[in-house]
Each structure stands twice: as C-alpha cells, then as structure tokens.
Amino acid sequence: MNINPIVEKAVNLAKAYHSSDTTGHDWWHVYRVWRLAKYIALHEGADMPTVELAALFHDMDDYKITGVHNNSLANAREALKELHVDNLTAQRVIRVIEEVSFRGAGVDTTPSSPEACVVQDADRLDAIGAIGIARAFAYGGANSREMHIPQEKPQLHKSFDEYKSATGSTINHFYEKLILLKDRLNTNTAKALATGRHEFLLEFLNRFLEEWELKDIDNPVRGKK
C-alpha cells in the first residue's frame, strides 16, 4: 500500500503516543478513525491530507487521556512541527481537531469545514456498535466507573464543563452520548455506516438491562428457535 511519507511518519508518531493506553483511546482506535476518515473523505470530497493528519492526531490532547483540558493542543502542534507541515495545513489540522470531540448532549458541536465533518463523523462511528460498546466499558473500568447504578439517572449535560466532570456509570454514558450520535453525524456516508452500529447498540443496551433485572429467568431459552 502506497502511503504519503508525511502520513507514514504521522502514523509512527501516533502509534508511539498511544502505545500504552488502556482507556479505549489506544492506537487501534486512532487507526480505525484514520481508516474511516479516509473512506468518508473519499466519498465526500474533503481534503485528504488535512483529514489524515487530523484523524491521526485527534486524541493527542484529549482530556480523557491527559487528565487535563488542554486548549492549546500542544501535543498535536508539536507533532505537526516535527513533521515540518506547512503553516496553512497545520492551522487547518488544528482547527479540525478542535471540533472533533463530543462536549455534552446540550452542546452544539457542528463542524465548520468538510474536513472537520469527516473526522468528527469517523470518531463518532468508532464510539457506537460493538467496538463502541467495548470501548465504553474499557474507559469506565480504567476510570473506576461502575457498570450500572439503577437509581442513578442519566444527565443530558448542558455544558462541556458538566460533561467532562461527569462520573456516572457506563450504562448512563449510553444515554448521555452513545445513542445520540447517529442523529448528530454530518455526512451521508457516515450516516449510512451508522445504521447497523446504532441498532446493535440499542440491542445490547436492551439485553443488558433485561439480564440486569433477571428478566431472562422467565424466558431462559430466549433467542432459540
């Protein structure tokens, strides 16, 4: 597979940066977002160099990894500097990264460019479906969150500060973010990919709550023909 030399170096930087992550924001998450972003960009006509670099560096300054909200995106900027990316491209990449993250159910995160639409969609697609479920529980476990607290109600956070300081259960996270994502995608390409993933998300959530309540006791052969 032919790969742009700058992108190849960016891949190596991203691999090294995310090599020890166990929160669901590891290299393989970045890799999947990168591949999804390339696919979406190809079908949506977005600028591929900007999309690829933004996808590869989109989590380098994420507060969920670093523990602090870093508005300067210092790690991504340093990576772009190390690659000797021209200033205009670097500015575009940084702008895309600034617009990727979900910031709460009540927060408008509409992207300002086709490239930001693509990378935001790619990141959100990796948060739903089977892998999205696995990542949610990996993150919850890494941050000492309980799987489910029946009496705890989900919160539709009205600000980023509310959202990033939340400590609710992983199941609440489904209601607070994951099941909202399908309707907050930007591109037709991503929307088509999201359908099956969203349906699986709902199926899992329903089954989880059914088993939690031991409802399968009344129907132990559920699913058998």
NUFI-732943 format. One record per residue (C-alpha): residue number from 1; residue in one letter; z negated, x, y negated. Coordinates in nm, 2 decimals, padded with zeros to 4 digits. Layout:
BEGIN
<tido n="NUM" res="a" pz="Z" px="X" py="Y"/>
...
***
This chain:
BEGIN
<tido n="1" res="m" pz="00.00" px="00.00" py="00.00"/>
<tido n="2" res="n" pz="00.11" px="00.14" py="-00.34"/>
<tido n="3" res="i" pz="-00.17" px="00.14" py="-00.59"/>
<tido n="4" res="n" pz="-00.18" px="00.25" py="-00.96"/>
<tido n="5" res="p" pz="-00.36" px="00.58" py="-00.99"/>
<tido n="6" res="i" pz="-00.59" px="00.45" py="-01.26"/>
<tido n="7" res="v" pz="-00.68" px="00.15" py="-01.05"/>
<tido n="8" res="e" pz="-00.73" px="00.37" py="-00.74"/>
<tido n="9" res="k" pz="-00.99" px="00.57" py="-00.95"/>
<tido n="10" res="a" pz="-01.14" px="00.25" py="-01.07"/>
<tido n="11" res="v" pz="-01.18" px="00.13" py="-00.71"/>
<tido n="12" res="n" pz="-01.37" px="00.46" py="-00.63"/>
<tido n="13" res="l" pz="-01.60" px="00.42" py="-00.93"/>
<tido n="14" res="a" pz="-01.68" px="00.05" py="-00.83"/>
<tido n="15" res="k" pz="-01.74" px="00.15" py="-00.47"/>
<tido n="16" res="a" pz="-01.98" px="00.42" py="-00.57"/>
<tido n="17" res="y" pz="-02.16" px="00.20" py="-00.83"/>
<tido n="18" res="h" pz="-02.21" px="-00.09" py="-00.59"/>
<tido n="19" res="s" pz="-02.27" px="00.11" py="-00.27"/>
<tido n="20" res="s" pz="-02.64" px="00.03" py="-00.23"/>
<tido n="21" res="d" pz="-02.65" px="-00.33" py="-00.35"/>
<tido n="22" res="t" pz="-02.81" px="-00.59" py="-00.12"/>
<tido n="23" res="t" pz="-02.81" px="-00.89" py="-00.36"/>
<tido n="24" res="g" pz="-02.46" px="-01.02" py="-00.28"/>
<tido n="25" res="h" pz="-02.31" px="-00.82" py="-00.56"/>
<tido n="26" res="d" pz="-02.21" px="-00.53" py="-00.34"/>
<tido n="27" res="w" pz="-01.87" px="-00.35" py="-00.32"/>
<tido n="28" res="w" pz="-01.73" px="-00.62" py="-00.09"/>
<tido n="29" res="h" pz="-01.80" px="-00.89" py="-00.34"/>
<tido n="30" res="v" pz="-01.61" px="-00.68" py="-00.60"/>
<tido n="31" res="y" pz="-01.33" px="-00.61" py="-00.36"/>
<tido n="32" res="r" pz="-01.29" px="-00.98" py="-00.28"/>
<tido n="33" res="v" pz="-01.29" px="-01.07" py="-00.66"/>
<tido n="34" res="w" pz="-01.04" px="-00.80" py="-00.72"/>
<tido n="35" res="r" pz="-00.80" px="-00.93" py="-00.45"/>
<tido n="36" res="l" pz="-00.85" px="-01.29" py="-00.56"/>
<tido n="37" res="a" pz="-00.79" px="-01.20" py="-00.92"/>
<tido n="38" res="k" pz="-00.47" px="-01.02" py="-00.83"/>
<tido n="39" res="y" pz="-00.34" px="-01.32" py="-00.64"/>
<tido n="40" res="i" pz="-00.43" px="-01.56" py="-00.92"/>
<tido n="41" res="a" pz="-00.28" px="-01.33" py="-01.19"/>
<tido n="42" res="l" pz="00.04" px="-01.30" py="-00.99"/>
<tido n="43" res="h" pz="00.08" px="-01.68" py="-00.98"/>
<tido n="44" res="e" pz="-00.05" px="-01.75" py="-01.34"/>
<tido n="45" res="g" pz="00.14" px="-01.47" py="-01.52"/>
<tido n="46" res="a" pz="-00.17" px="-01.28" py="-01.65"/>
<tido n="47" res="d" pz="-00.16" px="-00.91" py="-01.75"/>
<tido n="48" res="m" pz="-00.23" px="-00.73" py="-01.42"/>
<tido n="49" res="p" pz="-00.37" px="-00.40" py="-01.54"/>
<tido n="50" res="t" pz="-00.63" px="-00.58" py="-01.76"/>
<tido n="51" res="v" pz="-00.72" px="-00.82" py="-01.47"/>
<tido n="52" res="e" pz="-00.76" px="-00.55" py="-01.21"/>
<tido n="53" res="l" pz="-00.99" px="-00.33" py="-01.42"/>
<tido n="54" res="a" pz="-01.20" px="-00.62" py="-01.54"/>
<tido n="55" res="a" pz="-01.23" px="-00.75" py="-01.18"/>
<tido n="56" res="l" pz="-01.34" px="-00.41" py="-01.05"/>
<tido n="57" res="f" pz="-01.59" px="-00.35" py="-01.33"/>
<tido n="58" res="h" pz="-01.71" px="-00.71" py="-01.39"/>
<tido n="59" res="d" pz="-02.05" px="-00.67" py="-01.24"/>
<tido n="60" res="m" pz="-02.14" px="-00.32" py="-01.35"/>
<tido n="61" res="d" pz="-02.37" px="-00.45" py="-01.63"/>
<tido n="62" res="d" pz="-02.47" px="-00.78" py="-01.47"/>
<tido n="63" res="y" pz="-02.84" px="-00.86" py="-01.54"/>
<tido n="64" res="k" pz="-02.88" px="-00.97" py="-01.17"/>
<tido n="65" res="i" pz="-02.81" px="-00.61" py="-01.07"/>
<tido n="66" res="t" pz="-02.95" px="-00.41" py="-01.36"/>
<tido n="67" res="g" pz="-03.25" px="-00.63" py="-01.43"/>
<tido n="68" res="v" pz="-03.17" px="-00.65" py="-01.80"/>
<tido n="69" res="h" pz="-02.92" px="-00.83" py="-02.00"/>
<tido n="70" res="n" pz="-02.70" px="-00.56" py="-02.15"/>
<tido n="71" res="n" pz="-02.48" px="-00.69" py="-02.42"/>
<tido n="72" res="s" pz="-02.32" px="-00.35" py="-02.48"/>
<tido n="73" res="l" pz="-02.16" px="-00.34" py="-02.13"/>
<tido n="74" res="a" pz="-02.24" px="00.04" py="-02.13"/>
<tido n="75" res="n" pz="-02.16" px="00.10" py="-01.77"/>
<tido n="76" res="a" pz="-01.82" px="-00.07" py="-01.78"/>
<tido n="77" res="r" pz="-01.74" px="00.11" py="-02.11"/>
<tido n="78" res="e" pz="-01.83" px="00.45" py="-01.96"/>
<tido n="79" res="a" pz="-01.62" px="00.38" py="-01.65"/>
<tido n="80" res="l" pz="-01.32" px="00.29" py="-01.87"/>
<tido n="81" res="k" pz="-01.38" px="00.61" py="-02.07"/>
<tido n="82" res="e" pz="-01.39" px="00.81" py="-01.76"/>
<tido n="83" res="l" pz="-01.05" px="00.67" py="-01.66"/>
<tido n="84" res="h" pz="-00.91" px="00.76" py="-02.00"/>
<tido n="85" res="v" pz="-00.79" px="00.40" py="-02.05"/>
<tido n="86" res="d" pz="-00.63" px="00.34" py="-02.39"/>
<tido n="87" res="n" pz="-00.85" px="00.17" py="-02.65"/>
<tido n="88" res="l" pz="-00.65" px="-00.15" py="-02.67"/>
<tido n="89" res="t" pz="-00.66" px="-00.20" py="-02.29"/>
<tido n="90" res="a" pz="-01.03" px="-00.11" py="-02.28"/>
<tido n="91" res="q" pz="-01.11" px="-00.37" py="-02.55"/>
<tido n="92" res="r" pz="-00.92" px="-00.63" py="-02.36"/>
<tido n="93" res="v" pz="-01.10" px="-00.55" py="-02.03"/>
<tido n="94" res="i" pz="-01.44" px="-00.56" py="-02.20"/>
<tido n="95" res="r" pz="-01.36" px="-00.90" py="-02.36"/>
<tido n="96" res="v" pz="-01.27" px="-01.03" py="-02.02"/>
<tido n="97" res="i" pz="-01.59" px="-00.90" py="-01.86"/>
<tido n="98" res="e" pz="-01.79" px="-01.06" py="-02.14"/>
<tido n="99" res="e" pz="-01.65" px="-01.40" py="-02.05"/>
<tido n="100" res="v" pz="-01.68" px="-01.39" py="-01.67"/>
<tido n="101" res="s" pz="-02.04" px="-01.49" py="-01.60"/>
<tido n="102" res="f" pz="-02.18" px="-01.84" py="-01.54"/>
<tido n="103" res="r" pz="-02.45" px="-01.89" py="-01.80"/>
<tido n="104" res="g" pz="-02.60" px="-02.23" py="-01.72"/>
<tido n="105" res="a" pz="-02.49" px="-02.58" py="-01.64"/>
<tido n="106" res="g" pz="-02.52" px="-02.68" py="-02.01"/>
<tido n="107" res="v" pz="-02.35" px="-02.37" py="-02.15"/>
<tido n="108" res="d" pz="-01.97" px="-02.37" py="-02.24"/>
<tido n="109" res="t" pz="-01.81" px="-02.06" py="-02.09"/>
<tido n="110" res="t" pz="-01.45" px="-02.14" py="-02.15"/>
<tido n="111" res="p" pz="-01.25" px="-01.82" py="-02.15"/>
<tido n="112" res="s" pz="-01.04" px="-01.71" py="-02.45"/>
<tido n="113" res="s" pz="-00.75" px="-01.55" py="-02.26"/>
<tido n="114" res="p" pz="-00.54" px="-01.59" py="-01.95"/>
<tido n="115" res="e" pz="-00.69" px="-01.27" py="-01.81"/>
<tido n="116" res="a" pz="-01.04" px="-01.40" py="-01.86"/>
<tido n="117" res="c" pz="-00.95" px="-01.73" py="-01.69"/>
<tido n="118" res="v" pz="-00.82" px="-01.54" py="-01.39"/>
<tido n="119" res="v" pz="-01.12" px="-01.31" py="-01.34"/>
<tido n="120" res="q" pz="-01.37" px="-01.58" py="-01.41"/>
<tido n="121" res="d" pz="-01.20" px="-01.80" py="-01.15"/>
<tido n="122" res="a" pz="-01.19" px="-01.52" py="-00.89"/>
<tido n="123" res="d" pz="-01.56" px="-01.45" py="-00.94"/>
<tido n="124" res="r" pz="-01.64" px="-01.82" py="-00.91"/>
<tido n="125" res="l" pz="-01.43" px="-01.87" py="-00.59"/>
<tido n="126" res="d" pz="-01.64" px="-01.60" py="-00.43"/>
<tido n="127" res="a" pz="-01.96" px="-01.80" py="-00.51"/>
<tido n="128" res="i" pz="-01.85" px="-02.10" py="-00.31"/>
<tido n="129" res="g" pz="-01.75" px="-02.16" py="00.05"/>
<tido n="130" res="a" pz="-01.90" px="-01.97" py="00.35"/>
<tido n="131" res="i" pz="-01.93" px="-01.64" py="00.17"/>
<tido n="132" res="g" pz="-02.07" px="-01.80" py="-00.14"/>
<tido n="133" res="i" pz="-02.35" px="-01.96" py="00.07"/>
<tido n="134" res="a" pz="-02.43" px="-01.62" py="00.24"/>
<tido n="135" res="r" pz="-02.44" px="-01.45" py="-00.10"/>
<tido n="136" res="a" pz="-02.67" px="-01.72" py="-00.24"/>
<tido n="137" res="f" pz="-02.93" px="-01.66" py="00.03"/>
<tido n="138" res="a" pz="-02.89" px="-01.28" py="00.01"/>
<tido n="139" res="y" pz="-02.96" px="-01.29" py="-00.36"/>
<tido n="140" res="g" pz="-03.25" px="-01.53" py="-00.31"/>
<tido n="141" res="g" pz="-03.41" px="-01.31" py="-00.04"/>
<tido n="142" res="a" pz="-03.36" px="-01.00" py="-00.25"/>
<tido n="143" res="n" pz="-03.54" px="-01.17" py="-00.53"/>
<tido n="144" res="s" pz="-03.83" px="-01.32" py="-00.33"/>
<tido n="145" res="r" pz="-03.70" px="-01.68" py="-00.38"/>
<tido n="146" res="e" pz="-03.79" px="-01.95" py="-00.13"/>
<tido n="147" res="m" pz="-03.50" px="-02.11" py="00.05"/>
<tido n="148" res="h" pz="-03.61" px="-02.46" py="-00.04"/>
<tido n="149" res="i" pz="-03.90" px="-02.63" py="-00.21"/>
<tido n="150" res="p" pz="-03.86" px="-03.01" py="-00.16"/>
<tido n="151" res="q" pz="-04.08" px="-03.11" py="-00.45"/>
<tido n="152" res="e" pz="-03.90" px="-02.88" py="-00.69"/>
<tido n="153" res="k" pz="-03.62" px="-03.05" py="-00.89"/>
<tido n="154" res="p" pz="-03.31" px="-02.86" py="-00.99"/>
<tido n="155" res="q" pz="-03.27" px="-02.77" py="-01.36"/>
<tido n="156" res="l" pz="-02.94" px="-02.80" py="-01.55"/>
<tido n="157" res="h" pz="-03.01" px="-02.52" py="-01.78"/>
<tido n="158" res="k" pz="-02.91" px="-02.57" py="-02.14"/>
<tido n="159" res="s" pz="-02.91" px="-02.21" py="-02.25"/>
<tido n="160" res="f" pz="-02.84" px="-01.87" py="-02.09"/>
<tido n="161" res="d" pz="-03.20" px="-01.77" py="-02.16"/>
<tido n="162" res="e" pz="-03.32" px="-02.06" py="-01.95"/>
<tido n="163" res="y" pz="-03.07" px="-01.99" py="-01.67"/>
<tido n="164" res="k" pz="-03.13" px="-01.61" py="-01.64"/>
<tido n="165" res="s" pz="-03.51" px="-01.66" py="-01.64"/>
<tido n="166" res="a" pz="-03.50" px="-01.93" py="-01.37"/>
<tido n="167" res="t" pz="-03.69" px="-01.86" py="-01.05"/>
<tido n="168" res="g" pz="-03.62" px="-02.17" py="-00.85"/>
<tido n="169" res="s" pz="-03.52" px="-02.20" py="-00.48"/>
<tido n="170" res="t" pz="-03.19" px="-02.10" py="-00.34"/>
<tido n="171" res="i" pz="-03.11" px="-02.47" py="-00.25"/>
<tido n="172" res="n" pz="-03.17" px="-02.56" py="-00.61"/>
<tido n="173" res="h" pz="-02.92" px="-02.30" py="-00.71"/>
<tido n="174" res="f" pz="-02.66" px="-02.50" py="-00.52"/>
<tido n="175" res="y" pz="-02.72" px="-02.79" py="-00.76"/>
<tido n="176" res="e" pz="-02.77" px="-02.58" py="-01.07"/>
<tido n="177" res="k" pz="-02.45" px="-02.38" py="-01.02"/>
<tido n="178" res="l" pz="-02.25" px="-02.36" py="-00.70"/>
<tido n="179" res="i" pz="-02.14" px="-02.73" py="-00.66"/>
<tido n="180" res="l" pz="-02.05" px="-02.73" py="-01.03"/>
<tido n="181" res="l" pz="-01.80" px="-02.45" py="-01.01"/>
<tido n="182" res="k" pz="-01.50" px="-02.63" py="-00.86"/>
<tido n="183" res="d" pz="-01.47" px="-02.85" py="-01.17"/>
<tido n="184" res="r" pz="-01.51" px="-02.55" py="-01.40"/>
<tido n="185" res="l" pz="-01.22" px="-02.35" py="-01.28"/>
<tido n="186" res="n" pz="-00.94" px="-02.27" py="-01.52"/>
<tido n="187" res="t" pz="-00.62" px="-02.21" py="-01.33"/>
<tido n="188" res="n" pz="-00.42" px="-02.43" py="-01.09"/>
<tido n="189" res="t" pz="-00.41" px="-02.15" py="-00.84"/>
<tido n="190" res="a" pz="-00.78" px="-02.12" py="-00.82"/>
<tido n="191" res="k" pz="-00.83" px="-02.50" py="-00.81"/>
<tido n="192" res="a" pz="-00.61" px="-02.52" py="-00.50"/>
<tido n="193" res="l" pz="-00.81" px="-02.24" py="-00.33"/>
<tido n="194" res="a" pz="-01.14" px="-02.41" py="-00.42"/>
<tido n="195" res="t" pz="-01.09" px="-02.74" py="-00.24"/>
<tido n="196" res="g" pz="-01.18" px="-02.62" py="00.11"/>
<tido n="197" res="r" pz="-01.45" px="-02.39" py="-00.01"/>
<tido n="198" res="h" pz="-01.62" px="-02.67" py="-00.21"/>
<tido n="199" res="e" pz="-01.60" px="-02.91" py="00.08"/>
<tido n="200" res="f" pz="-01.77" px="-02.66" py="00.31"/>
<tido n="201" res="l" pz="-02.04" px="-02.60" py="00.05"/>
<tido n="202" res="l" pz="-02.12" px="-02.97" py="00.05"/>
<tido n="203" res="e" pz="-02.11" px="-02.99" py="00.43"/>
<tido n="204" res="f" pz="-02.35" px="-02.71" py="00.46"/>
<tido n="205" res="l" pz="-02.59" px="-02.85" py="00.20"/>
<tido n="206" res="n" pz="-02.59" px="-03.19" py="00.37"/>
<tido n="207" res="r" pz="-02.65" px="-03.03" py="00.71"/>
<tido n="208" res="f" pz="-02.93" px="-02.80" py="00.57"/>
<tido n="209" res="l" pz="-03.12" px="-03.09" py="00.42"/>
<tido n="210" res="e" pz="-03.07" px="-03.30" py="00.73"/>
<tido n="211" res="e" pz="-03.22" px="-03.03" py="00.95"/>
<tido n="212" res="w" pz="-03.50" px="-02.96" py="00.70"/>
<tido n="213" res="e" pz="-03.60" px="-03.33" py="00.73"/>
<tido n="214" res="l" pz="-03.56" px="-03.31" py="01.11"/>
<tido n="215" res="k" pz="-03.32" px="-03.60" py="01.09"/>
<tido n="216" res="d" pz="-03.12" px="-03.45" py="01.38"/>
<tido n="217" res="i" pz="-03.42" px="-03.54" py="01.61"/>
<tido n="218" res="d" pz="-03.28" px="-03.89" py="01.62"/>
<tido n="219" res="n" pz="-02.93" px="-03.76" py="01.70"/>
<tido n="220" res="p" pz="-02.96" px="-03.43" py="01.89"/>
<tido n="221" res="v" pz="-02.60" px="-03.44" py="02.01"/>
<tido n="222" res="r" pz="-02.47" px="-03.48" py="01.65"/>
<tido n="223" res="g" pz="-02.12" px="-03.34" py="01.63"/>
<tido n="224" res="k" pz="-02.04" px="-03.36" py="02.00"/>
<tido n="225" res="k" pz="-01.76" px="-03.58" py="02.13"/>
***
